[in-house]
Amino acid sequence: MVSTRAVPNLVFRRLRGQRSAAEFAAAIRRAAREIGEQVACDARYIGRVESGEIRCPNYAYERVFLHMFPGASLVDLGFSARESVRGRGARAVTPPAPSLLSLPPTLDSDTDEECDVLRRVFMTSGTATVAAASLGLGGPSAAAGPITVPAQRRVGEAEVSAVEKAVREIRLLDDQHGADGLYQQAAQPLRAAFALLDAGSAARRATSDRLYAGAGELAISVGWLAHDSGRHDDARSHYAEALATARLAGDAALEAHAFCNASFLARDMGRAREAVRAAEAGQRVALPLGSPRLLALLALREAGGRAWLGDRSGCEQAIGRARTAFERGPGGTDPEWMTFFREAELEFLEAQCWSALGDWPRAARHARRASRLQDPHFARNLALYRAQLAWDLARSGTADEASAAVHEVLDLLERVQSSRIRGMLSETVRALGPQGGPEVTALLNRYEALAT
C-alpha cells in the first residue's frame, strides 16, 4: 500500500517569510481581489498548506498564487501536480471510500475553498465509483422525498438530471422551511456532484456543460443555505467555488448568478464596497444574456451596497435602473433560479435600501407591500418580509404595529428555520423594548417565553 502521509510544503513556508500566517493570508486575499477572485483564505488555510494537508489548491487559489508569483508553476510553489491528486493518476493511491451515509454530514471541518479533498473522497479506487448522495428532511415535511445523485462512471442524462433536480428541490425546501435544517444535509449532494465532474466523462459537450452548470448552481444553493443560516465564511467559500466553476466552463449565466449572491453576502458581512463591485461585475457579465429581470436584480444588489455606503444618490440611480429593467417584464432568457424574483422581492430589496439609509417610514411602506404581495405558500420569504417590516416600523416609532408584525413572524417561525430571520427579530425586539406600551409588553413576554 502506498503511504498517504502528508509531506510538509516547505517551499510555501519559505515564501511566507517573516510574515505570520494571518498576514500571509491577508496578502493572498488582497491578491485575489486584484484579479477579481474571491477566496476565504485565513491562517488555518495557510497552516493546512504548509503541513501538506492540501496537496493541490483548487482553481481559484491556483489563479491567485500564479498571480502572486509570476512565472512559477504549482510544483514550483511546493504543491503536487494536479494530475497526481485527481483523475487517473490519483486512483491508484486513493483508498476505497466509505459509504456517504457513514461520513459526518457536515462540512464544518473543511469549508475552505480547497474542498477538493472532501469531494474526491467519494471516489473509490479501480472503478472510480462516486457514492450516491441523498437529502431528506425526514418526517412529514419531507414530502418531496430524498434528493439523489446517481453514481456512474459515465455521465449521461440521468446523472445531469439528478444534479439539476437536487438544485430545484433544495430551493423548494428552503422556500418552505428555511435554511437551518437543510445546510448540513445539502452538502452531501454537492460533494457528489463535484465528484461526478472529477470522475465522470460526458459523451457530449452539451451534457458536460449542463453538468458544470448544475454543479455550480448546486454550490450556489448550498452557499445560500449557509448564508441564511449565519455561516458566512462557508457561504463565501461555496460562492467562490461556483464562480471558479463558471469561469472554467465559460458559463456567463452561472458567473452572473455567483456574482449576484456574492454581492448579497458581502453586504451582509459589512463589506459594502465589495458588494457594489461584485454587483457591477455581475451586470457586465449579464448584459449580453438578454434578461432584463437578471439585470434588475443585480442593480438592486448594487443599490443595497451603495445604501450601506451612505451613497443615497448612487442607490437611487441603481433602484431606478432596476425598476426600469423589471418593468420590461419576464422573458424566455430569464434564468430558472430567478423564479423567486417577483414584485414582492423587488419591494423587499428596495425596503432594505431605504432602511440602510435610515429612511424608516419609506422602508416600511415597501416592506408592507412586499408582505402583501408575497405568496403565503413560500413561508420563509413571507417571514423575512414581515421581519423587515417589523424592524422598519420599530425604528420609525410605530411600536404597536411593529409588535403585531413580530407576532406574525413568530407564528411563521414554527415551521421556518432561519438564523438570519431570528437575528433580525432579536434586533427588533431590542429596539422595541425601551418604547414600552401594552402591545410591546405582551410581545416581550411571548418572546422571552419562546427563548427559554
N, C-alpha and C positions, 0 to 999 in steps of 0.2 A: 504494500500500500504506500502511495506517495504521501509524504508529510504535507500537511496544510498549515503548519505553524507559521504565524505571521513573522515577516522579516522587517525589522525597522527600516524606515526610509530616512537614511542619514543625509542624503542629498537635500531633501526638503528641509530637514532640520538645519543644515548649513545655510540654506537660503534665508531662513528666518533670522539668522544672525543674532544680534543682541536684543531684538525686539521680543516682547512677551508674546505668548500665543494669542492673547486678546488683541494686542496691537497688530500682529500679523494678519489676524482675521479681519480687522477693520480695513487694512490696506487692500485685502482681497475684495472686500465689499465695494470699496471705492473704485477699484479697477473694473469691477463688474459694471458699475454704473456708467463708466466711461464708454463702454461698448454696448450699452442697452440691455445687459443681462441682469437677472435678479438671483442672488444666491444668499442663503441664510447661513453664512459662514460665521462660526464662533470658535472660541478657544477649544471646545470639545471636539469640533471637527478637525482642527489642527492637530490635536493630540492623537486622534484616530489615524490621521495620515502618517504622522511621524512614527507611530507604533507599528505601522504596516497593516493595520486592520483594513484600511481602504487601499486595496492594491491598485485600483484604477478609478479615477474620478468619472462622474457622469459627464455628458457632453457640455452642459452649461459650465461646469467648473473647468473642463478642458479648455474651452474658449477663453476663459478668464486667465488661466495660468499661461497659456501661449501668448496672450496679450501682454501679461506682466513680464514675461521672459522671452522676448522675440528671438526667433531662430532656434529655440530649444524644442525638443520633442518631449512627449510624456516620459519616455525612457530616460532622457537626459535629466528630467526632474525627479528621477528615482522611482517612478511608477512602473508597473508591469505593462507590457504591450497589451492593448485592448483585446487582441485576438487570443491572448493566453488566458484571459479570465472570462471569456464568453464564447458562445458558439461552439464550433467543432473542437477547438483547442482545449476548451475548459471541460468538456465532458469526460475526458479520460481521467481527470483527477477529482471530479466532483462526486462526493459520496451520494448514495441514494437519498432522496428527500423523504421526510416523514409525511404522513397524511396531513393535509391542510388543517383538518379539524383538530389535530393533536398539537398544533402550534398555538402559542399565545395569540388571542385575537386582537392584537394591538400593535401599532407602530410606534408606541411611545418611546421605546428604547432606540429606535433607528428612524427618526423622522427627518434627518437632513436630506439634502438633495442627492446624496450618494446612495439612495435606497436600492441601487442596482444589486447589492449583495443580498438583500432580503428577497427581492423579486426572483433572483436566479436560484434561490434555494428550492424553488418549486420544480426544478428540472432534475430528473433522475439520470444517472449515468447509463450509457448504452442506448436506451431508447429515447432519451430526452423527452419523456412524457411530462406534461405540465399538469400538476394536480388541479382538479376542478375546484372552483371556489363557489361558495353559496352565501347568500344573505337572506336572513329571515328574522323578523321581529319576535316571532313566537306569539302564541295566544291569539285571541280573536282579532287583533288589529292587523295581523299578517294576512289579510285577505288576498293580497297579490301573490302569495306563495313565495318560495325561495327563488332567488336570482342565481342562475348557474352559468358558469363559463366552461364549455366543454374542453376536455383535454385531448388535443390532437397534435400529431407531429406536422401534418399538412393542414395549413389554414385554408378554409373554404368558407362558403356561405353560412354554414351552421355556426362556426366559431365567431365570425364577424357579427352575425345577427345576435348572438348571445351577448356579446360585449355591448352592442347598441341597446339591447333590451335592458341590460343592467343599468345603463345610464338613465333610461326612461323611468324605470321602476324606483331607482333611488330618488329621483326628483319627485316622483309622485308621493312616495312615503314621506319625504321631507315636507312637502306641502301640507300633508295631513297630520303629521306627528312631530315635526321639528327635528333638529339635528342631534340632540344629546344622546338619544338611544340608538343612533344609526352609525355614528362615525367609526367606531372600532370595528364593527362588522363589515362596513362598506370597504374597509381597507383590504379585505380578502379578495374580492373580485378584481380590485385594482392591481394587486400583485399578479394575479393570474393573467390579466390582460397584457401586462408588460412582459410577462414570461412568454406569452404567445408571440409577441413581437420578436423576442430574442431567439426563441427555439423553433418557431414555425417558418414556413416559406409558402407564399401565396402563389397560386397558379397564374393569376392575372394581376396586372398592375392596379386595376380598379379595386380588386379585393384588398390588396396591400394598402392602398390609400384609405380605404374605409376602415381598416384595422387601426392604422395610425390615428385617424380622426377619432375613432371610437375610444381608443386608449387615452388620447388627450382629453376628450370630453369627460371620460370617467375620472381622470386626475383632477379636473376642474370641479366635478361634482363632489368628489371626496374632499377636495380643498374647501369647498363651500361648507360642507358639514363641519369641518374643523373650524372654519371661520365663525360659523354661527354658534358653535359650542364653546367659543372662547379660546381655542387652541391656535392662536395667531401664527406662531412660528411654524407649526405643522402646515397650516394653510398656505403660508408663503412658500414652503417647500413644494407642495403639490402644484401650486400655480406655476412655479418656475419649471417644474418637470413638464407641465403642459406646454409652456412656451417653448422649451427646448424641442419637444416633440413636434410642435407646429413648424418650427424652423427647419428641422431635419426633413420633414415631409413637404415643405413648401406649401403649407396649408394656411392661406391668408385668413380664412374664416375662423379656424381654430386659434390662430395667433391673436385675432381681434378679440375673441372671447377671453383668452388668457389675460390680455391687457385690461379688459373691462373689469374682470374680477380682481386683478392685481391692484387696480386703481381704487376699487372699493375697499379692499383690505388695507391699503396704505393709509387711506383716510381714517379708518377705524383705529389704526395703530398710531395716529398722530403725526403721520408723515404726509402732510398736505401737499408739499411741493412734488413729492414723488407721485402722489395721486394724480395731480394735474399732468405731469409728464407721461405717466402711463396711459391716461385717457387720451391725450393728444396723439401718442404713438398708435393707440388703437384706432383713432379716427383716420390717421394716414393709411393704415393697413386696410381699413374697412371701406374707404371711399370707392375703390374700383368694384366692390362687391355688389353695388346697386341696391342696398337695403336701407331705405330711409329710417326704418324703425331701429336698426342697429346703430346708425349714426346718432339718432335721437338719444338712445340710452348712453352712448359714450359721451355725448355732450353733457348729459346730466351728471355723469361721473366727474367730468371736468368741473362742472358747476359746483359739485359738492366739495371738491378740493379747494377751489377758489374761495368758497364761503368760509372754510376753516382758516384760510389765509387772511380773511377780512377784506377780500377784494370784491366789494359789492358790485362795482361796475362790471368786472370780468364775469362774475357769477350771473348777473342779469343777462349779459350778452350770450353766455352759454345756454341759459334757460331758454332765451328767445330762439336760438338755433335749434334747440331740442324740440320745442313746440312746433316750429315750422316744419321740421322733418317728420314729426309724429303725425301732423295733420295730413300729410301726403298719404297716410293710410298704410295698412299691411300689404305685403306683396309676396309673390312666389319666391323671391330671393331671400326672404327673412329666414334666419337660422331656426332650426327646430327648437333649440333651447330657449328661444325668446317668447315662447307662448305665455309666460308669466307677465310679459311687459305690455300691460293694457293701461287704460286710462287711470285705473286705481293706482298702479305703480308709479305712473308719471306724477300724479298728485302727491303721492307719498315722498318721492325723491325731491320734489320741489319743496315740500314741507320741511324736509331735513335741511335744505339750503337756508331757508329763512330762519329756521331755528338756530343754525350755526351762526348766522349773522345777528342774532338777538332780536329779531322781529317776531316775537312770540304770537301776537294775535294773527298776523298773516300766516304764520306757520300752522296755527291751529285750524284756520279756515281750510287750508289744503289737506291737512291730516284728516279733518272731518269728512271732506269729500272722498278721500281715499277709502275711509271706513265704509261709507255709504255705497260706494261703487264696487267694493270687493265681493266676489262670490263667496258666500259663507262656507262653501264646501272646503275651501282652502284655509283651514283653521290657523295655520302658522302665520300666514300673511295678514289675516284679519287681526290676530292678536298683536302682531307687530305694528300695524297701522294704528290700532287703538292705544297701544303703549306710547307711540309717538304723540298722539293726540293728548293723552293724559299728561305727558311731560310738558307740552307746549301750553296747555291750559294751566297747569300748576305754576309755570314760570310767568304767565300773564296775569296771575292773581285770581283766576276763576276756580277757587278751591272746591266748591261743591260739584261742579261739572267734572273737574279733574278726578275727584274721588269716585264719581259714578263710572267714569271711563276705566279707572283702575279695577273696580269691581268686575267689569265686563271682561277685562283681560284675565283676571284671576279665575273667572269661570272657564275661560278657554284653556288655561294652563293645566286644567285637569286632564286634558288629552294632548297637549302640546308640550314638548320638551325643548326649550331653547335657552341656553345660558345668556345669550345676547338679550332676549326679551326680559328675562328675570333681572338682568343688570339694569336695564332701562327702568323697570318698575322700582327697583331699590332706590335709584336716584330720585325718582318722582316722589316716592313716599317720604324720603328725607326732606325734599323741598316743601312738601305739604305740611309736615309736622308743625312747624312754627306758625302756620296760618290759622290753626285751630278751627273750632266750629263743630257742631254735632256730626255732620257728614264725615269730616276728617277723622274725628274720634272713632266713629264706627269703623272706618276703613283701617285705621291703625290697629284697632283691636283684632280685626279679621286677619290682617297681615301678620301680626305677631303670633296669632294662634297657628297660622299655617307654617310659620317658621320654626315652631317648637316641635 
